[in-house]
Amino acid sequence: MQQEAFAGLKKIPFLSQLSDEVLITLAERAKSAKYPKQTMIVSEGDESSSLYIIISGKVRVFSSDDKSKEVTLLIQEQGSYFGEIALLSDQLRSASVVTLEKTVCAVISKSDFIHWLLNYPDVAVILLGVLSEKIKQLTGKLREMALSNVYERTIKALHELAIIEGDISVIHNRPTQQELASMVGASREMINKVMHELTKGGYIVIEDKTLIIHKKLPSSW
């Protein structure tokens, strides 16, 4: 686990600039945690205060209201992380995290991280910049939800999930229509309609768990 945690820590922006020797001292504090598919790792409002590094698997980060309406904030996979905000504050968890498949995480507790951070105060300055950028991203998502329609939010999400392969864009392990609906704040029925029209128009092709964008998606519908 130490080696896997070290590899994961190297991918975190505010830690990637540190020497291997320094990161190893943090990786040594990581503990392995395995979660089956559809397991809630963190619940919104929890007092949990640990950093999670995804060694393998896939999770969904979401927020919900008192009527259980959910909005997906992020889909995260191997090499990404969550919980860094809780490391430097006493606030309750601001979002929930659920596994979309079997997932293994390296977990570093707040107490272990703070004890480590006291020896490397320069990291705190970098971390503040990272947190500021994350807040900016979430604010932008809320603005997008308020000002754009379902179609615009859907194609934006597809572009963000896709990677360019030659002349096409591809989404491997594509989200389900329900997951996509939660990501853009819409009903599954609306997403079904959008995807049907995009498929009918020859813009996208869905092959099992892969979605291929063959040509530029219309900016409006």
Secondary structure, 3 states (H helix, E strand, C coil): CHHHHHHHHHCCCCCCCCCHHHHHHHHCCCEEEEECCCCEEECCCCCCCEEEEEEECEEEEEEECCCCCEEEEEEEECCCEECHHHHCCCCCCCCEEEECCCEEEEEEEHHHHHHHHCCCCHHHHHHHHHHHHHHHHHHHHHHHHHHCCHHHHHHHHHHHHCEEECCEEEECCCCCHHHHHHHHCCCHHHHHHHHHHHHHCCCEEEECCEEEECCCCCCCC
